[in-house]
């Protein structure tokens, strides 16, 4: 299954075929964002003003944390302070950002194409483990980690 994300009206709109699957609206600095998917609204933001790790919340309740690996890159997903075994990361010599399981098997892959109209292709490799929130969370992380490059490309495409 494949989704396509496009930057439209200051949101990253995610399409499944011709239907809107969800969207991400980043705040000013491309860190915190409102995410809408599966009829629900979420917030991705730093846990505190001094924290670099990002938490995913719904109605103020923390669902999980992107715990950054500053040595190797990527982020482990933690729930209640415990590593889930899942992470979002890149892979050597492969394009894109990947949501992977404990055995490093790809579950979701997000790859950007900046050639004409900036867009990101999101491929679901394992539908049984790729919830709607994790599909959008993979895109969020993909955009967040390459924010300065992507932001300049998107802004340039709008002029």
KEDREN-696519 format. One record per residue: residue number from 1; x, y, z of N, C-alpha, C in turn. Coordinates in steps of 0.1 Angstrom, whole numbers, plus 5000, padded with zeros to 4 digits. Atoms other than C-alpha are relative to their C-alpha. Layout:
% KEDREN-696519
rolo|nX|nY|nZ|caX|caY|caZ|cX|cY|cZ
NUM|X|Y|Z|X|Y|Z|X|Y|Z
...
END
This chain:
% KEDREN-696519
rolo|nX|nY|nZ|caX|caY|caZ|cX|cY|cZ
1|5008|4988|5000|5000|5000|5000|5009|5012|5000
2|4992|4988|5001|5013|5034|4991|4992|5013|5002
3|5006|4987|4997|5004|5069|5003|5009|5011|4994
4|4993|4989|5005|5015|5103|4989|4998|5012|5008
5|5001|4988|4992|5022|5134|5010|5005|5012|4992
6|4996|4987|5008|5022|5169|4994|4998|5012|5010
7|5001|4988|4992|5027|5203|5010|4990|5009|4993
8|5011|4992|5005|4994|5222|5004|4995|5009|5011
9|5006|4991|4990|4981|5253|5022|5006|4999|5014
10|4993|5000|4988|5008|5251|5049|4998|4987|5008
11|5002|5014|4994|5000|5214|5057|5006|4990|4991
12|4996|5011|5007|5015|5182|5047|4988|4990|4999
13|5012|5008|5003|4985|5164|5032|5004|4986|4996
14|4997|5014|5003|4986|5126|5031|4988|4994|4993
15|5011|5006|5008|4966|5109|5004|5001|4985|4998
16|5001|5014|5004|4955|5073|4999|4991|5000|4988
17|5006|4998|5013|4946|5072|4963|4996|5015|4999
18|5005|4986|5001|4924|5104|4959|4994|5005|5013
19|5006|4996|4987|4912|5105|4995|5011|5005|5010
20|4991|4995|4990|4928|5125|5023|5000|4989|5011
21|4998|5010|4990|4942|5100|5048|5003|5007|5013
22|4997|4992|4988|4955|5126|5073|5009|5012|4996
23|4991|4989|5003|4977|5157|5076|5008|5004|5012
24|4991|4995|4989|5005|5174|5096|5001|5015|4997
25|4998|4985|5000|5006|5211|5104|5010|5004|5010
26|4989|4996|4991|5039|5222|5118|4998|5014|5005
27|5000|4986|4995|5042|5252|5141|5012|5007|4994
28|4990|4991|5006|5066|5280|5132|5014|4994|4998
29|4986|5005|5001|5099|5262|5138|5002|4986|4995
30|4999|5014|5006|5091|5228|5122|5005|4990|5011
31|4997|5010|4989|5094|5210|5156|4987|4994|5004
32|5013|5004|4995|5060|5209|5172|4990|5000|4988
33|5010|5002|5011|5030|5198|5150|4987|4995|5005
34|5013|5006|4998|4993|5191|5150|4999|4989|4989
35|5002|5011|5009|4986|5157|5134|4986|4995|5000
36|5014|5005|5001|4952|5145|5122|5000|4988|4991
37|5001|5013|5008|4946|5109|5111|4990|4992|5007
38|5010|5010|4995|4919|5083|5115|4989|5007|5009
39|5010|4993|4993|4895|5110|5128|5004|5005|5014
40|4995|4996|4986|4917|5119|5158|5011|5010|4998
41|4989|4989|5000|4940|5149|5165|5010|4997|5011
42|4989|5002|4991|4974|5145|5181|5010|5012|5000
43|4990|4990|4999|5003|5167|5191|5013|4993|5001
44|4986|5005|4999|5040|5160|5185|5008|5012|5004
45|4993|4988|4994|5062|5183|5206|5010|4995|5010
46|4990|5004|4990|5092|5183|5229|4992|4998|5013
47|5007|5003|4987|5083|5169|5263|5000|5013|5010
48|4999|4988|4992|5095|5202|5279|5009|5009|4993
49|4992|4990|5007|5114|5234|5270|5014|4996|5000
50|4986|5004|5000|5147|5218|5279|5003|4986|4994
51|4999|5014|5005|5140|5183|5264|5001|5000|4985
52|4999|5001|5014|5150|5174|5229|4992|4988|4994
53|5009|5011|5004|5130|5141|5227|4986|5006|4997
54|5013|4996|5004|5096|5144|5211|4990|4990|5005
55|5011|5009|4995|5064|5130|5226|4988|5002|4991
56|5012|5000|5007|5032|5121|5208|4989|5000|5010
57|5011|4999|4991|5001|5132|5227|4986|5000|4993
58|5014|4998|5005|4964|5129|5223|4992|5004|5013
59|5007|4994|4989|4942|5151|5246|5008|5001|5012
60|4991|4998|4989|4972|5158|5268|5007|4988|5005
61|4994|5013|4995|4980|5121|5274|5011|4996|4991
62|4989|5004|5008|5014|5110|5262|4998|4985|4996
63|5002|5013|5006|5011|5080|5239|5014|4993|4999
64|4987|5005|5001|5048|5075|5232|5010|5011|4998
65|4989|4991|5001|5082|5092|5230|5009|4996|4989
66|4989|5002|5009|5107|5095|5201|5012|5003|5009
67|4987|4998|4992|5139|5090|5222|5011|4999|4990
68|4990|4999|5010|5167|5102|5200|5013|4993|5004
69|4987|5007|4998|5199|5082|5196|5010|5010|4993
70|4991|4990|5005|5224|5110|5193|5013|4995|4994
71|4988|5006|5005|5253|5086|5185|4997|4995|4986
72|5003|5007|5013|5237|5066|5156|4989|5007|4992
73|5011|4994|5007|5208|5088|5147|4987|4991|5001
74|5013|5007|4998|5171|5078|5146|4995|5002|5014
75|5007|4998|4987|5148|5075|5175|4993|4987|5003
76|5007|5011|4995|5136|5046|5196|4986|5005|5005
77|5013|4997|4995|5099|5045|5205|4999|4995|5014
78|5002|5004|4986|5093|5044|5242|4986|5003|5005
79|5013|4999|4994|5061|5039|5261|5002|4999|5015
80|4999|5000|4986|5060|5047|5298|5015|4998|5004
81|4986|5001|4997|5098|5050|5298|5007|4987|4996
82|4994|5012|5004|5104|5016|5283|5001|4999|4985
83|4998|5002|5014|5118|5008|5249|4990|4990|4994
84|5009|5009|5006|5092|4992|5226|5006|4990|4991
85|4994|5009|5011|5117|4976|5202|4998|5006|4987
86|5002|4994|5013|5104|4998|5174|5008|5013|5000
87|4993|4987|5002|5123|5028|5160|4998|5005|4986
88|5000|4993|5012|5123|5053|5133|5014|5005|4997
89|4986|4998|5003|5156|5056|5115|5002|5000|4985
90|4996|5002|5014|5175|5057|5082|5008|4987|5000
91|4992|5012|5002|5194|5028|5068|5011|5003|4990
92|4988|4997|5009|5229|5029|5052|4997|4996|4986
93|5001|5002|5015|5228|5032|5014|4986|4998|4996
94|5014|5001|5005|5190|5033|5013|4993|5014|5003
95|5006|4987|4998|5169|5064|5008|4989|4999|5010
96|5012|4999|4992|5143|5076|5032|5001|4998|5015
97|5002|5002|4986|5131|5073|5068|4992|4988|5002
98|5006|5013|4998|5120|5039|5081|4995|4998|5014
99|5006|5005|4987|5097|5027|5109|5003|4985|4999
100|4996|5014|5000|5112|4994|5118|4997|4993|5013
101|5002|5008|4988|5106|4965|5143|5013|4997|5006
102|4989|5003|4992|5130|4951|5168|5011|4992|4992
103|4990|5007|5009|5147|4930|5140|5004|5008|4988
104|4996|4990|5011|5152|4961|5118|4993|4997|4987
105|5008|5002|5012|5125|4949|5094|4992|5013|4997
106|5008|4988|5004|5109|4978|5075|4985|4997|5002
107|5014|5000|4999|5073|4985|5084|4993|5011|4991
108|5005|4989|5008|5068|5019|5068|5013|5007|4995
109|4989|4993|5005|5092|5038|5045|4995|5013|4993
110|5003|4987|5006|5090|5075|5036|5012|5005|4993
111|4990|4995|5009|5110|5088|5007|4995|5012|4992
112|5004|4988|5006|5109|5123|4994|5006|5001|4986
113|4996|4997|5014|5111|5134|4957|4999|5015|4999
114|5000|4986|5001|5121|5170|4954|5001|5005|4985
115|4997|4997|5014|5124|5169|4916|4992|5011|4994
116|5009|4990|5005|5094|5190|4906|4991|5006|5011
117|5009|4996|4989|5066|5193|4931|5004|4992|5012
118|4995|5008|4989|5079|5184|4965|4989|4991|5005
119|5009|5010|4995|5062|5152|4977|5008|4989|5006
120|4994|5011|4994|5069|5122|4998|4991|4988|4998
121|5007|5013|5002|5060|5086|4990|5001|4992|5012
122|5000|5008|4987|5050|5065|5020|4996|4986|4996
123|5003|5013|5004|5052|5028|5014|4998|4992|5013
124|5003|5009|4989|5035|5004|5039|5005|4986|4997
125|4994|5012|5003|5056|4973|5040|4993|4988|5008
126|5007|5010|4992|5039|4954|5068|4987|5007|5006
127|5013|4993|4997|5002|4965|5071|4995|4995|5014
128|5005|5005|4987|4997|4944|5103|5006|5008|5012
129|4993|4993|4989|5021|4966|5123|5000|5015|4997
130|4999|4986|5004|5016|5000|5106|4986|5006|5002
131|5013|4993|4996|4987|5018|5124|5000|5013|4992
132|5001|4987|5007|4974|5050|5108|5009|5011|5008
133|4991|4990|4993|4992|5070|5136|5015|4998|4997
134|4986|5002|5002|5025|5053|5130|5004|5003|4985
135|4998|4995|5014|5022|5060|5092|5003|5015|5000
136|4998|4985|5000|5018|5097|5099|5012|5004|5009
137|4988|4997|4992|5044|5096|5127|5013|4998|4993
138|4987|5002|5008|5070|5082|5103|5002|5012|4991
139|4999|4988|5009|5062|5111|5079|5004|5012|5009
140|4996|4989|4991|5064|5136|5108|5015|4999|5003
141|4985|5001|4996|5099|5123|5119|5008|5002|4987
142|4993|4997|5013|5110|5123|5082|5002|5015|4997
143|5000|4986|5003|5101|5159|5078|5008|5007|5011
144|4993|4994|4989|5113|5169|5113|5015|4999|4999
145|4985|5002|5000|5148|5154|5109|5007|5007|4988
146|4994|4993|5012|5153|5171|5075|4994|5014|4998
147|5009|4988|5001|5134|5203|5083|5007|5011|4992
148|4994|4988|5007|5159|5229|5071|5001|4998|4985
149|4999|5002|5014|5165|5213|5038|4986|5000|4993
150|5014|5001|5005|5128|5204|5032|4993|5014|5000
151|5006|4987|4999|5116|5238|5044|5004|5009|4989
152|4995|4991|5010|5138|5257|5020|4995|4995|4986
153|5005|5005|5013|5128|5234|4991|4985|5003|4998
154|5014|4997|5001|5091|5238|4999|4997|5015|4998
155|5002|4986|5001|5093|5275|5003|5004|5005|4986
156|4995|4997|5013|5113|5277|4970|4990|4996|4989
157|5009|5004|5010|5086|5258|4952|4987|5008|5000
158|5012|4992|4999|5059|5282|4963|5002|5014|4993
159|4997|4986|5006|5076|5313|4947|5001|4999|4985
END
